[in-house]
Amino acid sequence: MPEKTVYSLAKAQVPELIAKLLKSRNEVWAPVKGEGGDTFLAQIDSAKQIAPEYVNGFLGAKRYVFPQLEELFRFKKGKNGTTLQTETDQPRAVIWGIRPCDMSAVNYFDSFFGQGAKSGPGWKSGDPLPDPLYEKRRERVVFITLACNQAGPKCFCVCTDSGPFLSKGFDIQLTDLGTYYLVEVGSTKGEEFVKEFKTLFGTGNENDVKLRRKLETEAEKTFQQPVSFFAKAMRKLDGGKVDQKFWEKVAGYCIGCGGCIYVCPMCSCFDVDDKMESDTDGLRYRSWDTCDFAGFTREVSGHNPRASRADRRKRWFYHKLSMDYLEKNPVIGCVGCGRCVVTCPGEVDMATVVRWMRKVE
């Protein structure tokens, strides 16, 4: 783990920190408990709403960076034509206590939506164009992650190099050391945040850093999946050893609900629609969609290149696991959060299907 600037934050100081953020009109998002006991990321108005204990929520940080329903712009028809109305500037947002797997997924979204890509001089054909709404949302947010001292029962992030602790890719990372957190700063944005609330942060020390390293080592021993979980499956997939019968078997258990995709923090499929609210006023919005639905790839002519569920399941797993996509993206298409394992009613989640792949002769 590279050396970083470290601080400490007493747990008793967290309510005051959240209160200061809210008083300054910051948006604050954190894991909260729903009516049924499930945990999900939501905007809060009090530190009392933060879930005290949780593995990871069903809807993680993707819910913020890539909203399930997002207004792109509004339009108004008039005598002089159609005018567009875009979103006004929003306040800073602080995402508190997300897990390393979700932070890793956000870092993937940065590459998917082209954060930092240039549309002016230097841009060439094939380069990603930045999504302006995503970039605005990303620029105004500070991510504060909470490392996992123990793996959840369905987690396998250690197999995808996305947890249980992060060495980079965060603004601030907290490690639970009992009555206080060790605070690692991983970005300029994180350093500025600590300085802004410096009266609440103490100084970290070498003993805290040693304990953090020990906790990471111990946490890695609590996973139920072997470290080589994905490697063998990826080799067989890229080697052409996983045939169509395999995907028909997977499709036989799948009910096509799309649940695994909607809870996946790495899935980014969406649809775009227009809605008229009056004869002259309307809006364009995008919403989550899924490649698991037959209509996703159906063409205007009626032809569907992936008409069968087996073909759609094959495409989803190929996109997640093949070296072809890994060469184009900075990370594997799965962060091992285990949400699909919990959600899939047919029990053909990522972990299960990868096990099946490993057994293919």
C-alpha positions in Angstrom: 0.0 0.0 0.0 1.6 3.3 -1.0 2.0 5.8 1.8 -0.7 8.4 2.0 -1.6 11.2 4.3 -3.5 9.8 7.2 -5.7 11.3 9.9 -8.1 10.1 12.5 -11.8 10.7 13.0 -13.6 9.8 16.2 -17.0 8.1 15.6 -18.5 10.5 18.1 -17.6 13.4 15.7 -19.5 11.9 12.7 -22.9 13.4 13.6 -21.3 16.9 14.0 -19.5 16.5 10.6 -22.8 15.5 8.9 -24.6 18.3 10.6 -22.0 20.8 9.3 -22.3 19.5 5.8 -26.1 19.8 5.8 -26.0 23.2 7.4 -23.8 24.3 4.5 -26.4 23.0 2.1 -24.4 20.1 0.9 -26.2 17.0 -0.4 -25.3 14.1 1.8 -25.9 10.5 0.7 -25.3 7.4 2.9 -26.4 3.8 3.4 -29.8 3.8 5.1 -32.2 1.0 6.2 -35.5 0.7 4.3 -38.8 -0.4 5.8 -38.0 -4.1 5.0 -34.6 -3.9 6.6 -32.7 -3.7 3.3 -29.9 -1.2 3.0 -29.6 1.2 0.1 -27.9 4.5 -0.7 -30.1 7.5 -0.2 -29.9 11.2 0.4 -30.2 11.9 4.2 -31.0 14.9 6.4 -29.6 13.6 9.6 -26.7 11.4 10.7 -29.3 9.3 12.6 -30.5 7.8 9.3 -27.1 6.2 8.5 -27.3 2.4 8.8 -25.0 1.4 11.7 -24.1 -2.0 10.3 -24.4 -3.2 6.7 -22.5 -5.2 4.1 -23.5 -3.3 1.0 -26.9 -2.0 -0.1 -29.0 -3.3 -3.0 -28.6 0.1 -4.7 -25.1 1.4 -4.3 -23.2 4.4 -5.6 -24.4 3.9 -9.1 -27.7 5.3 -7.9 -26.0 8.7 -7.5 -23.5 8.8 -10.5 -26.0 7.2 -12.9 -29.6 7.8 -11.7 -32.2 5.3 -12.5 -34.3 8.1 -14.1 -32.4 11.2 -15.2 -33.7 14.3 -17.0 -31.3 15.3 -19.8 -32.9 18.5 -20.8 -36.3 20.3 -21.2 -37.6 21.8 -24.4 -40.2 24.4 -25.2 -41.9 25.1 -28.5 -42.6 28.7 -29.4 -43.1 31.0 -32.3 -39.4 31.3 -32.8 -38.7 27.6 -32.7 -37.8 25.2 -29.9 -35.6 26.3 -27.0 -33.7 24.0 -24.7 -33.4 24.3 -20.9 -30.6 22.5 -19.1 -30.0 21.7 -15.5 -28.7 24.5 -13.3 -25.7 24.1 -11.0 -26.2 21.9 -8.0 -24.5 22.0 -4.6 -21.6 19.8 -3.5 -22.5 16.2 -2.7 -20.8 14.0 -0.1 -21.3 10.2 -0.5 -20.6 8.7 3.0 -19.6 5.2 3.8 -19.8 3.3 0.5 -17.9 0.1 0.2 -14.7 -0.3 -1.8 -16.5 -2.5 -4.4 -18.9 0.4 -5.2 -16.1 2.9 -5.4 -14.3 0.6 -7.8 -17.5 0.6 -9.9 -17.6 4.4 -9.9 -14.1 4.4 -11.2 -15.2 2.2 -14.1 -18.1 4.5 -14.8 -15.5 7.3 -15.1 -14.0 5.5 -18.1 -17.4 4.5 -19.5 -18.8 8.0 -19.5 -15.6 9.5 -20.7 -14.6 11.6 -17.8 -11.7 13.8 -18.7 -12.1 13.1 -22.4 -11.5 16.2 -24.6 -13.9 17.2 -27.3 -11.7 20.0 -28.6 -8.1 20.1 -29.8 -6.4 16.7 -29.5 -9.7 14.7 -29.8 -9.6 12.0 -32.5 -12.1 9.7 -34.0 -12.8 6.8 -31.6 -11.9 8.7 -28.5 -14.7 8.9 -25.9 -16.7 12.0 -25.6 -17.5 13.1 -22.0 -21.1 12.9 -20.8 -21.7 16.5 -19.5 -24.3 15.5 -16.9 -22.1 12.8 -15.6 -19.1 15.0 -15.4 -20.9 17.7 -13.5 -22.2 15.2 -11.0 -18.8 13.6 -10.6 -16.9 16.9 -10.2 -19.2 18.1 -7.4 -19.0 14.9 -5.3 -16.6 13.7 -2.6 -16.6 10.0 -2.1 -15.9 8.7 1.5 -15.5 4.9 1.4 -15.6 2.6 4.4 -13.2 -0.4 4.1 -14.5 -3.9 5.0 -12.9 -5.5 8.0 -14.9 -8.6 7.3 -16.3 -10.0 4.0 -20.0 -10.4 3.6 -21.4 -13.9 3.1 -21.8 -13.5 -0.7 -18.9 -11.1 -1.4 -16.0 -12.0 -3.6 -14.3 -8.6 -4.3 -10.9 -10.1 -3.4 -11.2 -12.0 -6.6 -11.7 -8.9 -8.7 -9.1 -6.6 -7.0 -11.9 -4.2 -5.9 -11.8 -4.7 -2.1 -12.0 -5.3 0.8 -9.6 -2.3 1.1 -8.6 0.1 -1.7 -5.1 1.4 -2.4 -6.2 4.1 -4.8 -9.2 5.5 -6.6 -10.9 7.2 -3.6 -11.1 10.6 -2.1 -11.2 9.5 1.5 -11.1 5.9 2.8 -12.2 5.1 6.4 -11.0 2.1 8.3 -13.0 1.2 11.5 -10.5 0.9 14.4 -13.1 0.7 17.1 -14.0 4.1 18.6 -12.5 6.0 15.7 -11.7 5.7 12.0 -8.3 5.8 10.4 -8.7 8.4 7.5 -6.6 7.9 4.4 -6.6 10.7 1.8 -6.4 9.6 -1.8 -7.1 12.8 -3.8 -6.7 16.6 -3.8 -10.5 16.7 -3.3 -10.2 14.5 -0.2 -7.4 16.6 1.2 -9.4 19.8 0.8 -12.3 18.2 2.5 -10.2 17.3 5.6 -8.8 20.8 5.7 -12.3 22.3 5.6 -13.3 20.4 8.7 -9.9 20.2 10.3 -11.2 20.8 13.8 -13.0 17.4 13.6 -10.0 15.4 12.4 -7.1 14.3 14.4 -3.6 13.1 13.3 -3.1 9.5 12.3 0.0 7.6 13.4 2.2 4.7 12.3 0.5 2.3 14.8 -2.9 3.1 13.2 -1.4 2.3 9.7 0.0 -1.0 10.9 -3.3 -2.0 12.4 -5.1 -1.0 9.2 -2.7 -3.3 7.2 -3.3 -6.1 9.7 -7.1 -5.7 9.4 -6.8 -5.9 5.6 -4.8 -9.1 5.8 -7.3 -10.6 8.2 -10.3 -9.5 6.1 -8.9 -11.2 3.0 -9.0 -14.5 4.9 -12.8 -14.2 5.6 -13.8 -14.7 1.9 -15.4 -17.9 0.9 -14.3 -17.9 -2.7 -10.7 -18.8 -3.9 -8.5 -16.0 -5.3 -8.3 -17.9 -8.6 -12.1 -17.7 -8.9 -12.2 -15.9 -12.2 -8.9 -16.7 -14.0 -9.8 -20.2 -15.1 -13.3 -19.3 -16.2 -11.9 -16.3 -18.3 -9.4 -18.6 -20.0 -12.1 -21.1 -21.0 -14.4 -18.4 -22.2 -11.8 -16.7 -24.4 -10.5 -20.1 -25.6 -13.9 -20.9 -27.1 -14.6 -23.9 -24.7 -17.9 -22.5 -23.5 -20.4 -23.6 -26.2 -24.0 -22.7 -26.9 -25.4 -25.6 -24.9 -23.8 -24.1 -21.8 -25.7 -20.8 -22.4 -28.9 -22.7 -23.0 -28.4 -24.3 -19.7 -27.9 -20.9 -18.0 -31.0 -19.5 -19.9 -33.0 -22.5 -18.6 -32.7 -21.2 -15.1 -33.0 -17.5 -15.9 -36.5 -16.0 -15.8 -35.5 -12.8 -17.6 -36.3 -10.4 -14.8 -33.2 -8.3 -15.2 -32.7 -8.1 -11.5 -29.0 -9.1 -11.6 -28.4 -6.2 -14.1 -30.3 -3.6 -12.2 -28.5 -4.2 -8.9 -25.1 -4.6 -10.7 -23.0 -1.5 -9.9 -21.1 -2.0 -13.2 -24.0 -2.2 -15.7 -24.6 1.0 -17.7 -27.3 0.1 -20.3 -29.9 2.8 -20.7 -32.8 4.0 -22.9 -33.6 7.5 -24.0 -37.2 8.8 -24.3 -39.1 12.1 -24.9 -42.1 13.0 -22.9 -44.6 15.8 -23.7 -46.0 17.5 -20.6 -48.2 19.9 -22.6 -48.6 20.9 -26.2 -45.5 23.1 -26.0 -43.4 21.7 -23.1 -41.6 18.5 -22.8 -38.4 16.7 -21.6 -35.9 14.1 -22.7 -34.8 11.6 -20.1 -32.8 8.5 -19.9 -33.5 5.5 -17.7 -31.9 2.2 -16.8 -32.4 -0.5 -19.3 -31.1 -4.0 -19.6 -29.5 -6.2 -22.3 -31.4 -9.1 -20.8 -34.7 -7.8 -22.3 -35.5 -8.9 -25.9 -36.5 -5.4 -26.8 -33.1 -3.9 -26.0 -31.5 -5.1 -29.2 -34.6 -5.4 -31.4 -34.1 -3.3 -34.6 -36.7 -1.1 -36.3 -37.1 -3.7 -39.0 -38.2 -6.2 -36.3 -35.0 -8.3 -36.6 -33.3 -9.1 -33.3 -29.6 -10.2 -33.3 -30.0 -11.6 -29.8 -33.5 -13.0 -30.0 -32.9 -15.9 -27.6 -32.4 -15.6 -23.9 -29.3 -17.9 -24.2 -27.7 -15.3 -26.6 -28.5 -12.5 -24.2 -27.1 -14.3 -21.2 -24.0 -15.2 -23.2 -23.5 -11.5 -24.2 -23.8 -10.3 -20.6 -21.3 -12.7 -19.2 -18.9 -12.2 -22.2 -19.0 -8.5 -21.6 -18.1 -9.0 -17.9 -15.4 -11.7 -18.3 -13.8 -11.7 -21.7 -10.2 -10.5 -22.2 -11.5 -8.6 -25.3 -13.4 -6.2 -23.0 -10.7 -6.2 -20.3 -8.3 -4.9 -22.9 -10.7 -2.0 -23.6 -11.7 -1.2 -20.0 -9.4 -0.6 -17.0 -11.0 -3.4 -14.9 -12.9 -6.6 -15.2 -16.7 -6.1 -15.5 -17.5 -7.3 -12.0 -16.5 -5.9 -8.6 -17.5 -9.0 -6.6 -20.2 -7.2 -4.6 -22.4 -10.3 -4.4 -25.6 -8.4 -5.2 -26.5 -10.7 -8.1 -26.0 -13.7 -5.8 -28.6 -12.3 -3.4 -31.0 -11.1 -6.1 -31.2 -13.8 -8.8 -34.3 -16.0 -8.2 -33.0 -18.6 -10.7 -29.6 -18.8 -9.0 -27.6 -18.2 -12.1 -25.6 -15.3 -10.7 -22.1 -14.4 -11.6 -20.5 -16.6 -8.9 -22.6 -19.7 -9.9 -22.0 -19.3 -13.6 -18.3 -18.8 -13.2 -18.2 -22.0 -11.1 -19.9 -23.8 -14.0 -17.5 -22.4 -16.5 -14.5 -23.6 -14.4 -15.9 -27.2 -14.7 -16.3 -27.1 -18.5 -14.0 -29.7 -20.2 
